[in-house]
Amino acid sequence: MKTSISTIVICCTFAFSALVVSAQTYQPLAPLPIISEGGEVTIATFLPGIYKLAVGAASVIAVVIIILAGFKYMTSEGGKSEARQSIKNALTGLLMLLGSYLLLYTINPELLKLKLDFGRGGPGQVDFVAIAKANGNFSGFTPELVTQIEDAQRLYNDLMRQGRVEEANEVYFNAVTDSNFQKAMNLAGGDEREQTLARDSMATMNRLFNERIENLYEEGQFDEAASLEARQIYNDRTFKHQSKELLIAEGLGSGVYDARSARQEVIRMQSEAEQTYVHLNERDPAAAAVYKRETDARIERLSATIGSIQSSR
């Protein structure tokens, strides 16, 4: 009974330890053959690498034993039986060692990959559409956007099945942030309820961006963090300008804005856009160029609308 309890405790301890360390990455002081080649390793890559090294080392040892036993068989008169038994044992061990590996590889190569991503979302465990829609609300989700998210879901599942966890997590991050941004853009300028949903979606997007950017800075990946900051700034300012454009256009039509007050709003928008362009250009010149082109077109549309109203009056 005590032995059984001890075994259970040991197994639970190992499982918990695996859960804790599976997310950790390590930078070896020296390259480990087969395992890291000088890059970062995790427990999920370290243990299979150790197994491969052990198979290689055991194979070499078995060959050495066979050679020594063969030499003993040829040179010794009284030790031939013992030499034959050594050769037999070495061959049996070698066949068992390689046979188990080949058997598993023949059945499914994925069986040889150690996966310790417990509770962090595996194939079919992450519903992108449900997460992105937030609170189960379908507002703002066009059929095209749902199709885009479902495609990302399939890619995520395929990557997880292949053990490519980091790539799968990147697909997940992009799918959820992009879908929340697109949802907010679709709802911008709607009624009060839709505007609340749009702001909630942008808040979710910004929270995910902030968490990822903070992690990248902590890991010393400054270029990646700056690129992600540029993407966040672009999304955030584009949503605000889209909302403002629709609000001004609606206000001009309903009489809430006259031409003078609308033009003042456009001037403020243009000033904000110029400051945003500077921040974007420091981080991602390509994103800054796209932002400037879109903002110029937005201001041009509003100016044309204001001009047409002035001329009609």
C-alpha positions as CSV (number, residue, x, y, z in Angstrom):
1,M,0.0,0.0,0.0
2,K,2.8,2.4,1.0
3,T,4.6,1.6,-2.2
4,S,1.5,2.3,-4.3
5,I,1.0,5.7,-2.6
6,S,4.6,6.6,-3.1
7,T,4.4,5.7,-6.8
8,I,1.3,7.9,-7.2
9,V,3.0,10.8,-5.4
10,I,6.1,10.5,-7.6
11,C,4.0,10.4,-10.8
12,C,2.0,13.4,-9.7
13,T,5.1,15.3,-8.8
14,F,6.7,14.5,-12.2
15,A,3.5,15.6,-14.1
16,F,3.3,18.9,-12.2
17,S,6.9,19.6,-12.8
18,A,6.5,18.9,-16.5
19,L,3.6,21.3,-16.5
20,V,5.6,24.0,-14.8
21,V,8.8,23.7,-16.9
22,S,7.1,23.0,-20.3
23,A,6.7,26.7,-21.0
24,Q,10.2,27.6,-20.0
25,T,13.0,28.1,-22.5
26,Y,16.7,27.7,-21.8
27,Q,19.8,28.9,-23.5
28,P,22.5,26.2,-23.2
29,L,26.0,27.4,-22.5
30,A,27.3,25.2,-25.3
31,P,25.5,23.6,-28.2
32,L,24.0,20.2,-27.5
33,P,24.3,17.8,-30.4
34,I,20.9,16.9,-32.0
35,I,19.1,18.9,-29.3
36,S,19.6,22.6,-29.7
37,E,22.4,23.4,-32.1
38,G,23.1,26.5,-30.0
39,G,19.5,27.7,-29.9
40,E,16.9,27.9,-27.1
41,V,15.5,24.6,-25.8
42,T,12.5,23.6,-23.8
43,I,11.9,20.4,-21.8
44,A,9.8,19.2,-24.8
45,T,12.8,19.4,-27.1
46,F,15.4,18.5,-24.5
47,L,14.0,15.0,-23.5
48,P,13.6,13.8,-27.1
49,G,17.1,15.0,-27.9
50,I,18.5,13.1,-24.9
51,Y,16.7,10.0,-26.1
52,K,18.2,10.3,-29.6
53,L,21.7,10.8,-28.0
54,A,21.1,7.8,-25.8
55,V,20.1,5.6,-28.8
56,G,23.2,6.7,-30.7
57,A,25.5,6.1,-27.7
58,A,23.9,2.7,-27.0
59,S,24.4,1.7,-30.6
60,V,28.1,2.6,-30.5
61,I,28.5,0.7,-27.2
62,A,26.7,-2.4,-28.7
63,V,29.1,-2.3,-31.7
64,V,32.1,-2.0,-29.5
65,I,30.9,-5.0,-27.4
66,I,30.4,-7.0,-30.6
67,I,33.9,-6.2,-31.8
68,L,35.5,-7.1,-28.4
69,A,33.5,-10.3,-28.1
70,G,34.4,-11.2,-31.7
71,F,38.1,-10.6,-30.9
72,K,37.8,-12.7,-27.8
73,Y,36.0,-15.5,-29.7
74,M,38.9,-15.6,-32.3
75,T,41.8,-15.5,-29.8
76,S,40.4,-17.5,-26.8
77,E,40.0,-21.2,-26.7
78,G,38.0,-21.4,-23.5
79,G,35.9,-18.3,-23.8
80,K,34.1,-18.9,-27.1
81,S,30.8,-19.7,-25.4
82,E,30.9,-16.5,-23.3
83,A,31.9,-14.5,-26.4
84,R,29.0,-15.9,-28.4
85,Q,26.6,-15.0,-25.5
86,S,28.0,-11.4,-25.4
87,I,27.5,-11.0,-29.1
88,K,24.0,-12.4,-28.9
89,N,23.1,-10.0,-26.0
90,A,24.5,-7.0,-27.8
91,L,22.7,-7.8,-31.0
92,T,19.4,-8.4,-29.1
93,G,19.7,-5.1,-27.2
94,L,20.6,-3.2,-30.4
95,L,17.6,-4.7,-32.3
96,M,15.2,-3.9,-29.4
97,L,16.6,-0.3,-29.2
98,L,16.3,0.5,-32.9
99,G,13.2,-1.7,-33.4
100,S,11.1,0.3,-30.9
101,Y,12.1,3.6,-32.5
102,L,11.4,2.3,-36.0
103,L,8.1,0.7,-34.9
104,L,6.8,4.0,-33.4
105,Y,8.0,6.0,-36.4
106,T,6.3,3.6,-38.9
107,I,3.0,3.8,-37.0
108,N,3.1,7.6,-36.6
109,P,6.1,9.9,-36.5
110,E,4.1,12.2,-34.1
111,L,4.4,9.6,-31.4
112,L,8.1,10.4,-31.1
113,K,7.4,14.0,-30.3
114,L,7.0,15.0,-26.7
115,K,4.2,17.5,-26.1
116,L,3.8,19.1,-22.7
117,D,1.4,21.9,-23.5
118,F,-1.2,20.8,-21.0
119,G,-4.1,23.1,-20.7
120,R,-2.8,25.6,-23.2
121,G,-5.0,24.8,-26.0
122,G,-4.6,21.8,-28.3
123,P,-6.3,20.9,-31.5
124,G,-10.0,21.6,-31.3
125,Q,-9.7,23.1,-27.8
126,V,-9.6,26.8,-28.9
127,D,-12.7,28.1,-30.6
128,F,-11.5,31.2,-32.4
129,V,-14.9,32.4,-33.5
130,A,-16.3,32.2,-30.0
131,I,-13.3,34.0,-28.5
132,A,-13.3,36.8,-31.1
133,K,-17.0,37.4,-31.0
134,A,-16.8,38.3,-27.3
135,N,-19.7,37.4,-25.0
136,G,-21.2,35.4,-27.8
137,N,-22.5,38.4,-29.7
138,F,-22.6,38.1,-33.5
139,S,-22.8,41.9,-34.2
140,G,-20.0,43.1,-36.5
141,F,-19.1,39.7,-37.9
142,T,-19.6,39.5,-41.6
143,P,-19.6,36.1,-43.4
144,E,-16.1,37.0,-44.8
145,L,-14.7,37.7,-41.4
146,V,-16.1,34.4,-40.0
147,T,-14.6,32.5,-42.9
148,Q,-11.2,34.2,-42.3
149,I,-11.3,33.2,-38.6
150,E,-12.3,29.6,-39.5
151,D,-9.4,29.3,-41.9
152,A,-7.1,30.5,-39.1
153,Q,-8.7,27.9,-36.8
154,R,-7.8,25.1,-39.2
155,L,-4.2,26.3,-39.6
156,Y,-3.9,26.5,-35.8
157,N,-5.1,22.9,-35.4
158,D,-2.8,21.7,-38.1
159,L,0.2,23.4,-36.5
160,M,-0.7,22.0,-33.0
161,R,-1.0,18.5,-34.5
162,Q,2.5,18.9,-35.9
163,G,3.9,20.1,-32.5
164,R,4.7,23.6,-33.9
165,V,3.3,25.3,-30.8
166,E,5.0,28.7,-31.2
167,E,3.7,29.1,-34.8
168,A,0.2,28.0,-33.6
169,N,0.2,30.5,-30.8
170,E,1.2,33.2,-33.3
171,V,-1.7,32.2,-35.6
172,Y,-4.0,32.4,-32.5
173,F,-2.8,35.9,-31.5
174,N,-3.2,37.3,-35.0
175,A,-6.6,35.7,-35.5
176,V,-8.1,37.1,-32.3
177,T,-6.5,40.6,-32.5
178,D,-7.3,41.0,-36.2
179,S,-10.9,39.8,-35.8
180,N,-11.6,42.1,-32.9
181,F,-10.2,45.0,-34.9
182,Q,-12.3,44.1,-38.0
183,K,-15.4,43.7,-35.8
184,A,-14.8,47.2,-34.2
185,M,-14.4,48.7,-37.7
186,N,-17.6,47.1,-38.9
187,L,-19.5,48.5,-35.8
188,A,-17.9,52.0,-35.9
189,G,-20.5,54.7,-36.4
190,G,-23.4,52.4,-35.3
191,D,-25.9,53.0,-32.6
192,E,-24.9,53.3,-28.9
193,R,-25.0,49.5,-28.3
194,E,-22.9,48.8,-31.4
195,Q,-20.4,51.5,-30.4
196,T,-20.1,49.9,-27.0
197,L,-19.4,46.5,-28.6
198,A,-16.8,48.1,-30.8
199,R,-15.0,49.7,-27.9
200,D,-15.1,46.4,-26.0
201,S,-13.5,44.7,-29.0
202,M,-10.8,47.4,-29.3
203,A,-10.1,47.0,-25.5
204,T,-9.7,43.2,-26.0
205,M,-7.3,43.8,-28.9
206,N,-5.2,46.4,-27.0
207,R,-5.0,44.1,-24.0
208,L,-3.6,41.3,-26.1
209,F,-1.2,43.6,-27.8
210,N,0.1,45.1,-24.5
211,E,0.7,41.6,-23.0
212,R,2.6,40.4,-26.1
213,I,4.7,43.6,-26.4
214,E,5.6,43.5,-22.7
215,N,6.7,39.9,-23.1
216,L,8.8,40.7,-26.2
217,Y,10.6,43.6,-24.4
218,E,11.3,41.3,-21.4
219,E,12.8,38.7,-23.8
220,G,15.0,41.4,-25.4
221,Q,13.2,41.2,-28.8
222,F,13.1,44.9,-29.3
223,D,12.6,45.0,-33.1
224,E,9.6,42.6,-32.9
225,A,8.1,44.6,-30.0
226,A,8.5,47.9,-32.0
227,S,6.8,46.2,-35.0
228,L,3.9,45.1,-32.9
229,E,3.6,48.5,-31.3
230,A,3.3,50.0,-34.8
231,R,0.6,47.5,-35.7
232,Q,-1.3,48.4,-32.5
233,I,-1.0,52.1,-33.0
234,Y,-2.2,51.7,-36.6
235,N,-5.3,49.7,-35.6
236,D,-6.1,52.0,-32.7
237,R,-5.9,55.3,-34.6
238,T,-7.6,53.9,-37.7
239,F,-10.6,52.8,-35.6
240,K,-10.8,56.2,-33.9
241,H,-10.5,58.1,-37.2
242,Q,-13.1,55.8,-38.8
243,S,-15.5,56.4,-35.9
244,K,-14.9,60.2,-36.1
245,E,-15.4,60.3,-39.9
246,L,-18.8,58.5,-39.7
247,L,-19.8,60.7,-36.7
248,I,-19.0,63.9,-38.6
249,A,-20.7,62.7,-41.8
250,E,-23.8,61.7,-39.9
251,G,-23.7,65.0,-37.9
252,L,-23.5,67.0,-41.1
253,G,-26.6,65.2,-42.5
254,S,-28.6,65.6,-39.3
255,G,-27.6,69.2,-38.6
256,V,-25.6,68.4,-35.4
257,Y,-22.5,69.7,-37.2
258,D,-22.4,72.8,-39.4
259,A,-19.7,73.3,-41.9
260,R,-17.5,75.4,-39.6
261,S,-17.6,73.0,-36.6
262,A,-17.1,70.0,-38.9
263,R,-14.0,71.6,-40.5
264,Q,-12.6,72.2,-37.0
265,E,-13.0,68.5,-36.2
266,V,-11.3,67.6,-39.5
267,I,-8.4,69.9,-38.6
268,R,-8.0,68.2,-35.2
269,M,-8.1,64.8,-36.9
270,Q,-5.4,65.9,-39.3
271,S,-3.2,67.2,-36.5
272,E,-3.6,63.9,-34.6
273,A,-2.8,62.0,-37.8
274,E,0.4,63.9,-38.3
275,Q,1.6,63.0,-34.8
276,T,0.6,59.4,-35.2
277,Y,2.5,59.2,-38.5
278,V,5.7,60.4,-36.7
279,H,5.3,57.6,-34.0
280,L,4.5,55.0,-36.7
281,N,7.4,56.0,-38.9
282,E,9.8,55.5,-36.0
283,R,8.7,51.9,-35.6
284,D,7.5,50.7,-39.1
285,P,7.9,53.1,-42.1
286,A,5.8,50.8,-44.3
287,A,2.8,50.9,-41.9
288,A,3.3,54.7,-41.5
289,A,3.0,55.1,-45.3
290,V,-0.2,53.0,-45.5
291,Y,-1.7,55.0,-42.5
292,K,-0.8,58.3,-44.1
293,R,-2.4,57.3,-47.4
294,E,-5.6,56.1,-45.7
295,T,-5.8,59.2,-43.5
296,D,-5.3,61.6,-46.4
297,A,-8.1,59.9,-48.3
298,R,-10.4,60.1,-45.2
299,I,-9.7,63.8,-44.7
300,E,-10.2,64.4,-48.5
301,R,-13.6,62.6,-48.3
302,L,-14.7,64.7,-45.3
303,S,-13.5,68.0,-46.9
304,A,-15.5,67.1,-50.1
305,T,-18.6,66.4,-48.0
306,I,-18.2,69.7,-46.1
307,G,-17.7,71.6,-49.4
308,S,-20.8,70.1,-51.0
309,I,-22.9,71.0,-48.0
310,Q,-21.6,74.6,-48.1
311,S,-22.3,74.9,-51.8
312,S,-25.8,73.6,-51.4
313,R,-26.6,76.1,-48.8
